[in-house]
Amino acid sequence: MRRFRVALGQINATVGDIEGNVRLIVRGIERARALGCSLVAFPELAITGYPPEDLLFKPAFIEANLRALDAVTQASRGLAVIVGFVDKRDDIFNAAAVLHDGRRAGVYHKQYLPNYGVFDENRYFQAGTETPVFVTGETTFAVNVCEDIWYPAGPTALQALAGAELGVNINGSPVYAGKAHFREQMISTRALDDQVCVAYVNMVGGQDELVFDGASLIVNERGEVVARGLAFEEDFVVADLDLEAVFRARLHDSRRRKEKLRVCDESARISLPALPALEAPALPPREVGAPTHVEEVFGALVLGTRDYVQKNRFKRVVIGLSGGIDSSLVAAVAVEALGRDNVAGVGMPSTFSSAGTRRDAQRLAQNLGIEFLTIPITPLLNAYKRALGKAFKGLKEDVTEENIQARIRGNLLMALSNKFGWLVLTTGNKSEYSVGYTTLYGDMAGGFAGIKDVPKMLVYEIARHVNARAGRPVIPETVFTRAPSAELRPNQTDQDTLPPYPQLDQILEGYVEQDQGVNDLIARGFPADTVRRVVSMVDSNEYKRRQAPIGVKITPRAFGRDWRPPIVNRFRES
């Protein structure tokens, strides 16, 4: 057995915190050296944080990143280190540095620059063209970056044909529900097809609306997962690979002999001195299971909320607690993310607030152990009505007065935010944001919309998960069984205005996430009038969504950077 010990530093880098990111990287190098690793890899753009976006237009930012790479290089003595950074030549490149025993041995430039969904890398980077492999002692390894591994005939395949036994892929791969499973299948397929071991390191953490789940992988030449990193937590993944097994597998594959003819001159071979053998005691067993669908979404919400709050240097958040399912879930996520001492809830009852919702809001706060304030809004509503009495004379009350209540509540929460430095977490879900069932400058007022991308029915599932994790009804049972209501007029329910949520969520998934048109949805069996009404509501409320705070992305297409219809837009499907 020709054993090669590889480590993956699954770190939570912060965009722009170059010094802090370097400390995380150097700490990981020291840990790898202590464990007798021959190679340790860190995520895509680990030095700068990912994605740095328009910071890349600042020459000072690029130069600071290059100086940081020098510091990491000095720390790499005794092993090989792969780390993501911004390379500067005649242009800038999304790059992986290959460091070897205290010197820079080579650089790989990302070739496939994603420019879809949440990605916009063509705006910033030049694509690379070279696919080098590195030879140290008896081991041949190669490096590429994130998107490169998704192409069956891409750099991984070429580098394997050029002799690479181990392919290291460094990533900033944001998660959405179900992506981790799909990603693992892809990596296993790539390893098996190319008969190469794959070390896939992914960053972890939240950056604006994106969440990176970690879940790094080490896969052998048979496509079997040898080691898996934790999801939604920093981790250090170490595994021993038998590279002689790669050679044995390739002896039986005549296809490689024919394919090698077309790549013999395409990949440069960079020879490096053999590293001294390090003492490497046997690794302890490591079993990390993949999270379920609901666990994955909950983990993303918690991590995304925590990092947005803490990386922006807020200490405390405040949430308007209505006694409904949405605000209950946001509060539970906030407590999990930040601790109960850093969460405050505010009940803002009106004459339309039922005794049940008032009681459930208080009970939720008590169950979570958070501070709870009560600020009645009826006196303020009456003051608004008096102030507007002359202007509204002779007109019946309608949705205007309903929205005034929501805006009073938003005003109160923002006052608490200003006075105490608390970040306001809004409580709207994806179903509501989709169709405009939200109040601009009311319940949309705040700094972070934690469940903005969570459909209503999934809100209920995650809330059940909260109670199951706790082993007790943290969220009161009556919150689940009561009909959803904004409680802005007598006997109001959401279904007075909207289709039933199970039906609405399916239509929205088809229209927003799958680009299904009106006729497609009708063909699926949804009522034609309902489809046309829902689609019209989605199309006409883009102006509101553009003014909403960002929130955690958990679906394949969230409102924000991967949903970009023009606001001024007269196209409508018949």
FIRORO-440454 format. One record per residue (C-alpha): residue in one letter; x, z, y. Coordinates in nm, 2 decimals, always signed. Layout:
N
aa / east / up / north
a / X / Z / Y
...
This chain:
574
aa / east / up / north
m / +0.00 / +0.00 / +0.00
r / +0.13 / -0.10 / +0.34
r / -0.04 / +0.16 / +0.55
f / -0.10 / +0.11 / +0.92
r / -0.26 / +0.40 / +1.12
v / -0.46 / +0.28 / +1.41
a / -0.64 / +0.49 / +1.68
l / -0.92 / +0.41 / +1.92
g / -0.95 / +0.60 / +2.25
q / -1.32 / +0.60 / +2.32
i / -1.30 / +0.73 / +2.68
n / -1.55 / +0.77 / +2.96
a / -1.37 / +0.60 / +3.25
t / -1.51 / +0.61 / +3.60
v / -1.50 / +0.29 / +3.82
g / -1.24 / +0.33 / +4.09
d / -1.10 / +0.66 / +3.96
i / -0.78 / +0.51 / +3.86
e / -0.58 / +0.83 / +3.86
g / -0.84 / +1.01 / +3.65
n / -0.87 / +0.71 / +3.41
v / -0.49 / +0.71 / +3.36
r / -0.50 / +1.08 / +3.27
l / -0.76 / +1.01 / +3.00
i / -0.54 / +0.72 / +2.87
v / -0.22 / +0.92 / +2.87
r / -0.39 / +1.21 / +2.70
g / -0.51 / +0.97 / +2.43
i / -0.16 / +0.83 / +2.38
e / -0.02 / +1.17 / +2.33
r / -0.29 / +1.25 / +2.08
a / -0.22 / +0.93 / +1.89
r / +0.15 / +1.00 / +1.88
a / +0.08 / +1.36 / +1.74
l / -0.13 / +1.21 / +1.47
g / +0.14 / +0.97 / +1.36
c / -0.05 / +0.65 / +1.47
s / +0.14 / +0.32 / +1.50
l / -0.11 / +0.18 / +1.75
v / -0.38 / +0.31 / +1.99
a / -0.62 / +0.10 / +2.19
f / -0.84 / +0.18 / +2.49
p / -1.14 / +0.00 / +2.63
e / -1.18 / -0.31 / +2.85
l / -1.06 / -0.25 / +3.20
a / -1.00 / +0.12 / +3.11
i / -0.76 / +0.16 / +3.40
t / -1.01 / +0.05 / +3.67
g / -1.34 / +0.14 / +3.50
y / -1.60 / -0.12 / +3.40
p / -1.75 / -0.31 / +3.57
p / -1.55 / -0.29 / +3.90
e / -1.76 / -0.57 / +4.05
d / -1.67 / -0.64 / +4.42
l / -1.39 / -0.39 / +4.42
l / -1.21 / -0.68 / +4.27
f / -1.21 / -0.85 / +4.61
k / -0.99 / -0.57 / +4.75
p / -0.62 / -0.65 / +4.71
a / -0.54 / -0.27 / +4.74
f / -0.76 / -0.20 / +4.44
i / -0.58 / -0.46 / +4.23
e / -0.24 / -0.33 / +4.33
a / -0.34 / +0.03 / +4.25
n / -0.44 / -0.08 / +3.91
l / -0.10 / -0.25 / +3.85
r / +0.09 / +0.06 / +3.96
a / -0.13 / +0.26 / +3.71
l / -0.03 / +0.03 / +3.43
d / +0.33 / +0.10 / +3.50
a / +0.26 / +0.47 / +3.45
v / +0.08 / +0.40 / +3.12
t / +0.37 / +0.19 / +3.01
q / +0.61 / +0.47 / +3.06
a / +0.39 / +0.69 / +2.84
s / +0.38 / +0.45 / +2.55
r / +0.72 / +0.54 / +2.39
g / +0.72 / +0.55 / +2.02
l / +0.41 / +0.34 / +1.95
a / +0.21 / +0.04 / +2.05
v / -0.06 / +0.08 / +2.32
i / -0.33 / -0.16 / +2.41
v / -0.52 / -0.10 / +2.74
g / -0.75 / -0.30 / +2.96
f / -0.65 / -0.37 / +3.32
v / -0.67 / -0.64 / +3.59
d / -0.38 / -0.88 / +3.58
k / -0.27 / -1.06 / +3.89
r / -0.09 / -1.40 / +3.89
d / -0.21 / -1.70 / +4.09
d / -0.56 / -1.55 / +4.02
i / -0.69 / -1.24 / +3.86
f / -0.77 / -1.19 / +3.49
n / -0.97 / -0.95 / +3.28
a / -0.67 / -0.85 / +3.07
a / -0.53 / -0.64 / +2.78
a / -0.18 / -0.51 / +2.81
v / +0.02 / -0.48 / +2.49
l / +0.27 / -0.20 / +2.55
h / +0.54 / -0.12 / +2.30
d / +0.77 / +0.17 / +2.30
g / +0.78 / +0.22 / +2.67
r / +0.78 / -0.15 / +2.78
r / +0.53 / -0.42 / +2.85
a / +0.55 / -0.66 / +2.55
g / +0.27 / -0.90 / +2.64
v / -0.06 / -0.96 / +2.80
y / -0.38 / -1.12 / +2.68
h / -0.63 / -1.28 / +2.92
k / -1.00 / -1.27 / +2.82
q / -1.11 / -1.63 / +2.74
y / -1.49 / -1.61 / +2.72
l / -1.62 / -1.47 / +3.05
p / -1.98 / -1.37 / +3.01
n / -2.21 / -1.48 / +3.29
y / -2.56 / -1.39 / +3.16
g / -2.79 / -1.09 / +3.17
v / -2.60 / -0.80 / +3.34
f / -2.27 / -0.99 / +3.34
d / -2.12 / -1.18 / +3.63
e / -1.75 / -1.22 / +3.53
n / -1.72 / -1.58 / +3.65
r / -1.76 / -1.44 / +4.00
y / -1.43 / -1.25 / +3.97
f / -1.20 / -1.37 / +3.69
q / -1.01 / -1.67 / +3.57
a / -1.04 / -1.74 / +3.20
g / -0.74 / -1.71 / +2.98
t / -0.61 / -1.99 / +2.75
e / -0.35 / -1.83 / +2.52
t / -0.40 / -1.65 / +2.19
p / -0.07 / -1.47 / +2.11
v / +0.00 / -1.26 / +1.80
f / +0.25 / -0.98 / +1.79
v / +0.48 / -0.90 / +1.51
t / +0.63 / -0.55 / +1.47
g / +0.82 / -0.48 / +1.15
e / +0.60 / -0.60 / +0.86
t / +0.28 / -0.59 / +1.07
t / +0.12 / -0.87 / +1.26
f / -0.16 / -0.79 / +1.50
a / -0.35 / -0.96 / +1.78
v / -0.56 / -0.85 / +2.08
n / -0.86 / -1.00 / +2.25
v / -1.13 / -0.87 / +2.49
c / -1.50 / -0.80 / +2.43
e / -1.69 / -1.13 / +2.45
d / -1.41 / -1.31 / +2.27
i / -1.50 / -1.17 / +1.94
w / -1.86 / -1.29 / +1.96
y / -1.76 / -1.65 / +1.90
p / -1.71 / -1.74 / +1.53
a / -1.45 / -2.00 / +1.61
g / -1.30 / -1.80 / +1.90
p / -0.97 / -1.61 / +1.95
t / -1.02 / -1.38 / +1.66
a / -1.04 / -1.67 / +1.41
l / -0.74 / -1.85 / +1.57
q / -0.53 / -1.53 / +1.57
a / -0.62 / -1.45 / +1.21
l / -0.51 / -1.80 / +1.10
a / -0.19 / -1.75 / +1.30
g / -0.11 / -1.46 / +1.07
a / -0.28 / -1.16 / +1.24
e / -0.37 / -0.89 / +0.98
l / -0.53 / -0.67 / +1.24
g / -0.74 / -0.79 / +1.53
v / -0.79 / -0.53 / +1.82
n / -1.09 / -0.60 / +2.04
i / -1.13 / -0.39 / +2.35
n / -1.47 / -0.36 / +2.50
g / -1.70 / -0.26 / +2.78
s / -2.02 / -0.34 / +2.59
p / -2.34 / -0.19 / +2.74
v / -2.60 / -0.08 / +2.50
y / -2.97 / -0.14 / +2.47
a / -3.20 / -0.03 / +2.19
g / -3.10 / -0.20 / +1.87
k / -2.78 / -0.36 / +2.00
a / -2.54 / -0.12 / +1.82
h / -2.67 / -0.23 / +1.48
f / -2.65 / -0.60 / +1.57
r / -2.30 / -0.55 / +1.71
e / -2.18 / -0.38 / +1.39
q / -2.32 / -0.66 / +1.18
m / -2.14 / -0.91 / +1.39
i / -1.80 / -0.73 / +1.37
s / -1.83 / -0.69 / +0.99
t / -1.91 / -1.06 / +0.96
r / -1.62 / -1.16 / +1.18
a / -1.38 / -0.94 / +0.97
l / -1.51 / -1.08 / +0.64
d / -1.51 / -1.45 / +0.76
d / -1.16 / -1.43 / +0.90
q / -1.02 / -1.19 / +0.64
v / -0.88 / -0.96 / +0.90
c / -0.91 / -0.60 / +0.98
v / -1.09 / -0.54 / +1.31
a / -1.04 / -0.24 / +1.54
y / -1.32 / -0.25 / +1.79
v / -1.30 / +0.01 / +2.07
n / -1.59 / +0.05 / +2.32
m / -1.60 / +0.26 / +2.63
v / -1.86 / +0.54 / +2.66
g / -2.05 / +0.65 / +2.98
g / -2.29 / +0.55 / +3.24
q / -2.22 / +0.31 / +3.53
d / -2.51 / +0.26 / +3.77
e / -2.79 / +0.13 / +3.54
l / -2.56 / +0.04 / +3.25
v / -2.48 / +0.28 / +2.96
f / -2.19 / +0.23 / +2.73
d / -2.25 / +0.39 / +2.39
g / -1.91 / +0.40 / +2.24
a / -1.98 / +0.37 / +1.87
s / -1.63 / +0.22 / +1.82
l / -1.56 / +0.07 / +1.48
i / -1.27 / +0.01 / +1.25
v / -1.35 / -0.25 / +0.98
n / -1.15 / -0.37 / +0.69
e / -1.10 / -0.73 / +0.57
r / -1.40 / -0.70 / +0.34
g / -1.63 / -0.62 / +0.64
e / -1.66 / -0.26 / +0.54
v / -1.67 / +0.01 / +0.81
v / -1.38 / +0.24 / +0.76
a / -1.44 / +0.46 / +1.06
r / -1.72 / +0.48 / +1.32
g / -1.70 / +0.65 / +1.66
l / -1.97 / +0.88 / +1.79
a / -2.25 / +0.73 / +2.00
f / -2.29 / +0.84 / +2.36
e / -1.99 / +1.08 / +2.34
e / -1.62 / +1.05 / +2.40
d / -1.43 / +1.03 / +2.07
f / -1.10 / +0.96 / +1.92
v / -1.13 / +0.74 / +1.61
v / -0.84 / +0.72 / +1.36
a / -0.81 / +0.54 / +1.03
d / -0.55 / +0.42 / +0.79
l / -0.56 / +0.05 / +0.70
d / -0.41 / -0.12 / +0.40
l / -0.27 / -0.44 / +0.55
e / -0.13 / -0.55 / +0.21
a / -0.49 / -0.58 / +0.11
v / -0.54 / -0.85 / +0.38
f / -0.25 / -1.05 / +0.22
r / -0.40 / -1.02 / -0.12
a / -0.74 / -1.14 / -0.01
r / -0.59 / -1.44 / +0.17
l / -0.41 / -1.55 / -0.14
h / -0.75 / -1.64 / -0.30
d / -0.88 / -1.84 / -0.01
s / -0.77 / -2.20 / -0.01
r / -0.98 / -2.27 / +0.31
r / -0.72 / -2.09 / +0.52
r / -0.44 / -2.32 / +0.41
k / -0.64 / -2.62 / +0.54
e / -0.75 / -2.45 / +0.86
k / -0.40 / -2.32 / +0.94
l / -0.29 / -2.68 / +1.00
r / -0.50 / -2.71 / +1.32
v / -0.37 / -2.39 / +1.47
c / -0.01 / -2.38 / +1.37
d / +0.11 / -2.45 / +1.73
e / -0.17 / -2.29 / +1.93
s / -0.08 / -1.92 / +1.90
a / +0.25 / -1.78 / +2.02
r / +0.42 / -1.53 / +1.80
i / +0.58 / -1.24 / +2.00
s / +0.84 / -1.04 / +1.80
l / +0.87 / -0.68 / +1.87
p / +1.12 / -0.42 / +1.74
a / +0.99 / -0.22 / +1.45
l / +0.88 / +0.13 / +1.55
p / +1.02 / +0.44 / +1.38
a / +0.80 / +0.57 / +1.10
l / +0.61 / +0.87 / +1.22
e / +0.51 / +1.16 / +1.00
a / +0.14 / +1.10 / +0.92
p / -0.04 / +1.36 / +0.71
a / -0.35 / +1.25 / +0.54
l / -0.66 / +1.22 / +0.76
p / -0.95 / +1.45 / +0.70
p / -1.28 / +1.28 / +0.59
r / -1.49 / +1.15 / +0.87
e / -1.86 / +1.06 / +0.84
v / -2.05 / +0.95 / +1.15
g / -2.39 / +0.80 / +1.09
a / -2.57 / +0.55 / +1.32
p / -2.85 / +0.70 / +1.54
t / -3.21 / +0.60 / +1.48
h / -3.39 / +0.39 / +1.74
v / -3.54 / +0.69 / +1.92
e / -3.21 / +0.88 / +1.90
e / -3.03 / +0.58 / +2.05
v / -3.27 / +0.56 / +2.35
f / -3.27 / +0.93 / +2.41
g / -2.89 / +0.94 / +2.40
a / -2.87 / +0.65 / +2.65
l / -3.11 / +0.83 / +2.89
v / -2.92 / +1.15 / +2.87
l / -2.58 / +1.00 / +2.92
g / -2.70 / +0.76 / +3.19
t / -2.86 / +1.04 / +3.38
r / -2.56 / +1.27 / +3.34
d / -2.30 / +1.02 / +3.45
y / -2.50 / +0.89 / +3.75
v / -2.56 / +1.24 / +3.88
q / -2.21 / +1.38 / +3.81
k / -2.00 / +1.07 / +3.89
n / -2.18 / +1.06 / +4.23
r / -2.09 / +1.42 / +4.28
f / -2.45 / +1.56 / +4.29
k / -2.49 / +1.90 / +4.13
r / -2.86 / +1.95 / +4.11
v / -3.17 / +1.73 / +4.07
v / -3.54 / +1.77 / +4.16
i / -3.84 / +1.63 / +3.99
g / -4.20 / +1.62 / +4.08
l / -4.39 / +1.77 / +3.78
s / -4.75 / +1.64 / +3.75
g / -4.82 / +1.78 / +3.41
g / -4.81 / +1.43 / +3.27
i / -4.60 / +1.27 / +3.00
d / -4.36 / +1.08 / +3.22
s / -4.25 / +1.37 / +3.44
s / -4.23 / +1.59 / +3.14
l / -3.98 / +1.36 / +2.97
v / -3.77 / +1.31 / +3.28
a / -3.74 / +1.68 / +3.32
a / -3.65 / +1.73 / +2.95
v / -3.38 / +1.45 / +2.97
a / -3.24 / +1.61 / +3.29
v / -3.21 / +1.95 / +3.13
e / -3.03 / +1.80 / +2.83
a / -2.80 / +1.61 / +3.06
l / -2.72 / +1.86 / +3.33
g / -2.83 / +2.21 / +3.21
r / -3.14 / +2.40 / +3.31
d / -2.97 / +2.57 / +3.61
n / -2.92 / +2.23 / +3.77
v / -3.28 / +2.11 / +3.75
a / -3.57 / +2.21 / +3.97
g / -3.94 / +2.11 / +3.92
v / -4.20 / +2.08 / +4.20
g / -4.57 / +2.10 / +4.14
m / -4.77 / +1.93 / +4.43
p / -5.13 / +1.98 / +4.34
s / -5.43 / +1.83 / +4.53
t / -5.80 / +1.89 / +4.50
f / -5.79 / +1.61 / +4.23
s / -5.53 / +1.79 / +4.01
s / -5.70 / +1.94 / +3.71
a / -5.64 / +2.29 / +3.59
g / -5.49 / +2.15 / +3.27
t / -5.22 / +1.94 / +3.44
r / -5.13 / +2.23 / +3.68
r / -5.10 / +2.46 / +3.38
d / -4.90 / +2.21 / +3.18
a / -4.65 / +2.16 / +3.46
q / -4.59 / +2.53 / +3.49
r / -4.57 / +2.57 / +3.11
l / -4.32 / +2.28 / +3.09
a / -4.09 / +2.44 / +3.35
q / -4.11 / +2.77 / +3.17
n / -4.03 / +2.61 / +2.84
l / -3.73 / +2.43 / +2.99
g / -3.62 / +2.74 / +3.18
i / -3.60 / +2.56 / +3.51
e / -3.68 / +2.66 / +3.87
f / -4.04 / +2.57 / +3.96
l / -4.18 / +2.54 / +4.31
t / -4.55 / +2.48 / +4.40
i / -4.63 / +2.30 / +4.72
p / -5.00 / +2.21 / +4.76
i / -5.06 / +1.89 / +4.94
t / -5.43 / +1.92 / +5.04
p / -5.36 / +2.06 / +5.39
l / -5.12 / +1.77 / +5.45
l / -5.36 / +1.51 / +5.32
n / -5.63 / +1.65 / +5.55
a / -5.39 / +1.63 / +5.84
y / -5.32 / +1.27 / +5.76
k / -5.69 / +1.19 / +5.75
r / -5.74 / +1.36 / +6.09
a / -5.45 / +1.16 / +6.24
l / -5.59 / +0.83 / +6.10
g / -5.95 / +0.92 / +6.17
k / -5.99 / +0.70 / +6.48
a / -5.81 / +0.40 / +6.33
f / -6.01 / +0.42 / +6.00
k / -6.35 / +0.50 / +6.16
g / -6.64 / +0.34 / +5.97
l / -6.42 / +0.25 / +5.67
k / -6.47 / +0.39 / +5.32
e / -6.19 / +0.58 / +5.15
d / -6.00 / +0.36 / +4.89
v / -5.66 / +0.32 / +4.74
t / -5.51 / +0.38 / +5.09
e / -5.60 / +0.75 / +5.07
e / -5.48 / +0.76 / +4.71
n / -5.14 / +0.62 / +4.81
i / -5.11 / +0.87 / +5.10
q / -5.11 / +1.15 / +4.85
a / -4.83 / +0.98 / +4.65
r / -4.63 / +0.93 / +4.98
i / -4.68 / +1.29 / +5.08
r / -4.53 / +1.40 / +4.75
g / -4.24 / +1.16 / +4.79
n / -4.19 / +1.30 / +5.14
l / -4.18 / +1.66 / +5.02
l / -3.93 / +1.58 / +4.74
m / -3.70 / +1.39 / +4.99
a / -3.72 / +1.69 / +5.23
l / -3.60 / +1.92 / +4.95
s / -3.33 / +1.66 / +4.87
n / -3.21 / +1.65 / +5.23
k / -3.22 / +2.03 / +5.28
f / -3.04 / +2.13 / +4.95
g / -2.85 / +1.82 / +4.85
w / -3.06 / +1.77 / +4.54
l / -3.09 / +1.42 / +4.39
v / -3.46 / +1.31 / +4.34
l / -3.53 / +1.18 / +3.99
t / -3.84 / +0.95 / +4.00
t / -4.07 / +0.94 / +3.70
g / -4.22 / +0.59 / +3.67
n / -4.19 / +0.40 / +3.34
k / -4.14 / +0.03 / +3.27
s / -4.51 / -0.04 / +3.20
e / -4.59 / +0.10 / +3.55
y / -4.31 / -0.08 / +3.73
s / -4.39 / -0.41 / +3.56
v / -4.75 / -0.43 / +3.69
g / -4.69 / -0.25 / +4.02
y / -4.88 / +0.07 / +3.92
t / -4.65 / +0.26 / +4.15
t / -4.66 / +0.36 / +4.51
l / -4.39 / +0.22 / +4.74
y / -4.24 / +0.51 / +4.94
g / -4.44 / +0.75 / +4.72
d / -4.37 / +0.81 / +4.35
m / -4.10 / +0.54 / +4.39
a / -3.91 / +0.74 / +4.64
g / -3.59 / +0.89 / +4.50
g / -3.23 / +0.84 / +4.39
f / -3.25 / +0.76 / +4.02
a / -3.53 / +0.63 / +3.80
g / -3.43 / +0.77 / +3.46
i / -3.71 / +0.61 / +3.25
k / -3.76 / +0.30 / +3.46
d / -3.69 / +0.08 / +3.16
v / -3.88 / +0.28 / +2.90
p / -4.23 / +0.14 / +2.81
k / -4.52 / +0.38 / +2.81
m / -4.57 / +0.40 / +2.44
l / -4.19 / +0.46 / +2.38
v / -4.22 / +0.74 / +2.64
y / -4.45 / +0.92 / +2.40
e / -4.21 / +0.86 / +2.10
i / -3.91 / +1.00 / +2.29
a / -4.11 / +1.30 / +2.41
r / -4.21 / +1.38 / +2.05
h / -3.84 / +1.35 / +1.96
v / -3.76 / +1.61 / +2.23
n / -4.00 / +1.86 / +2.07
a / -3.87 / +1.78 / +1.72
r / -3.50 / +1.84 / +1.83
a / -3.60 / +2.17 / +1.99
g / -3.81 / +2.27 / +1.69
r / -4.09 / +2.38 / +1.92
p / -4.34 / +2.23 / +2.17
v / -4.11 / +2.22 / +2.48
i / -4.35 / +1.95 / +2.61
p / -4.70 / +2.11 / +2.57
e / -4.92 / +1.93 / +2.31
t / -5.20 / +1.88 / +2.57
v / -4.96 / +1.65 / +2.76
f / -4.97 / +1.42 / +2.46
t / -5.34 / +1.43 / +2.40
r / -5.47 / +1.40 / +2.76
a / -5.55 / +1.06 / +2.89
p / -5.28 / +0.94 / +3.14
s / -5.40 / +0.97 / +3.50
a / -5.25 / +0.96 / +3.85
e / -5.51 / +1.21 / +3.96
l / -5.55 / +1.06 / +4.30
r / -5.94 / +1.04 / +4.28
p / -6.21 / +1.22 / +4.08
n / -6.21 / +1.15 / +3.70
q / -5.94 / +0.88 / +3.73
t / -5.75 / +0.74 / +3.43
d / -5.48 / +0.48 / +3.41
q / -5.70 / +0.26 / +3.19
d / -5.95 / +0.23 / +3.48
t / -5.69 / -0.01 / +3.63
l / -5.47 / -0.12 / +3.34
p / -5.53 / -0.26 / +2.98
p / -5.47 / +0.00 / +2.71
y / -5.10 / +0.08 / +2.70
p / -5.04 / -0.03 / +2.34
q / -5.17 / -0.38 / +2.43
l / -5.01 / -0.38 / +2.78
d / -4.66 / -0.29 / +2.64
q / -4.68 / -0.58 / +2.39
i / -4.77 / -0.83 / +2.65
l / -4.50 / -0.71 / +2.88
e / -4.24 / -0.72 / +2.61
g / -4.33 / -1.08 / +2.55
y / -4.34 / -1.19 / +2.91
v / -4.05 / -0.98 / +3.06
e / -3.81 / -0.95 / +2.77
q / -3.87 / -1.27 / +2.56
d / -3.97 / -1.52 / +2.83
q / -4.30 / -1.60 / +2.66
g / -4.55 / -1.77 / +2.89
v / -4.92 / -1.73 / +2.93
n / -5.01 / -1.98 / +2.66
d / -4.76 / -1.83 / +2.42
l / -4.92 / -1.48 / +2.47
i / -5.27 / -1.61 / +2.43
a / -5.17 / -1.79 / +2.11
r / -5.05 / -1.45 / +1.98
g / -5.40 / -1.33 / +2.00
f / -5.41 / -1.14 / +2.33
p / -5.73 / -1.19 / +2.54
a / -5.67 / -1.47 / +2.79
d / -5.82 / -1.29 / +3.09
t / -5.60 / -0.98 / +3.01
v / -5.28 / -1.20 / +2.98
r / -5.34 / -1.38 / +3.30
r / -5.42 / -1.06 / +3.49
v / -5.10 / -0.88 / +3.36
v / -4.88 / -1.18 / +3.43
s / -5.02 / -1.20 / +3.78
m / -4.95 / -0.83 / +3.84
v / -4.59 / -0.87 / +3.72
d / -4.53 / -1.18 / +3.93
s / -4.68 / -1.03 / +4.25
n / -4.50 / -0.70 / +4.24
e / -4.14 / -0.81 / +4.25
y / -4.11 / -0.71 / +4.61
k / -4.19 / -0.35 / +4.51
r / -3.94 / -0.34 / +4.22
r / -3.66 / -0.46 / +4.45
q / -3.70 / -0.15 / +4.65
a / -3.71 / +0.09 / +4.36
p / -3.41 / +0.31 / +4.26
i / -3.20 / +0.19 / +3.97
g / -3.25 / +0.35 / +3.63
v / -3.10 / +0.34 / +3.28
k / -3.12 / +0.01 / +3.10
i / -3.24 / +0.05 / +2.74
t / -3.42 / -0.28 / +2.67
p / -3.27 / -0.63 / +2.63
r / -3.40 / -0.72 / +2.98
a / -3.45 / -0.45 / +3.24
f / -3.56 / -0.50 / +3.60
g / -3.25 / -0.52 / +3.81
r / -2.94 / -0.72 / +3.75
d / -3.07 / -0.92 / +3.45
w / -3.42 / -0.99 / +3.60
r / -3.39 / -1.21 / +3.91
p / -3.70 / -1.40 / +4.01
p / -3.73 / -1.49 / +4.37
i / -3.96 / -1.26 / +4.57
v / -4.09 / -1.56 / +4.78
n / -4.23 / -1.76 / +4.48
r / -4.55 / -1.95 / +4.45
f / -4.51 / -2.07 / +4.10
r / -4.78 / -1.95 / +3.87
e / -4.86 / -2.05 / +3.51
s / -5.21 / -2.19 / +3.46
